[in-house]
Amino acid sequence: MQRYFFHLQNRSHTPKDAAALLSRARQLAGSHVVVRDSRVSGKYIEFDTSIPDSMDAGDVAGALAAISPVASIEHIVDRHMEKDQAIRHAIELFNEEKYWGTHEALEMVWKATPAGEERNLINGIILVAAALVHSQKDEQEICRSILRRAKKKLEKAAGTYHGIDMDRMAGLVATMLNTGRIERFTI
């Protein structure tokens, strides 16, 4: 089985539609394809899938296009990237509201970083991305719970980290927790 993320253009769906979209994608993709999750951002409907090696991702994309036009197909494979490249990639993914991909891109950086403030900061960013994944699935209480963990990791974060304004990120996390309104933002 090969893992793929299918990103469909989102023209009108909200995270409240995630469960219904997941059910529809499973029907359309067929019994040999595993559609494990759906996430709805302002830009995309994302389906996390596994496809048998004998199947073509384009055929699955064609089936999912009945929901909305396909914006991109991402083959998920382990890729080694240098730290700076992985962080740049994670920033791009975050700004495209591809939060699960952000989490995965930063996880290898986090694992390779020795214990200390930088590791906590990276973990905080990962937790913010993970929280927003749950928001995309309309799991707001889980999102807030993870944001509380992120806030603790970001407490000592200040200035910029690879171009990310950490003061702004920490402030936005605090605001979301104080207001209860989950907002997407760019970094």
Secondary structure as GFF3:
##gff-version 3
##sequence-region A 1 187
A	DSSP	beta_strand	2	9	.	.	.	ID=ss1
A	DSSP	three_ten_helix	15	17	.	.	.	ID=ss2
A	DSSP	alpha_helix	18	29	.	.	.	ID=ss3
A	DSSP	beta_strand	34	40	.	.	.	ID=ss4
A	DSSP	beta_strand	44	51	.	.	.	ID=ss5
A	DSSP	alpha_helix	57	64	.	.	.	ID=ss6
A	DSSP	beta_strand	70	76	.	.	.	ID=ss7
A	DSSP	alpha_helix	83	95	.	.	.	ID=ss8
A	DSSP	alpha_helix	99	112	.	.	.	ID=ss9
A	DSSP	alpha_helix	117	136	.	.	.	ID=ss10
A	DSSP	alpha_helix	140	153	.	.	.	ID=ss11
A	DSSP	beta_strand	160	161	.	.	.	ID=ss12
A	DSSP	beta_strand	164	165	.	.	.	ID=ss13
A	DSSP	alpha_helix	166	179	.	.	.	ID=ss14
###
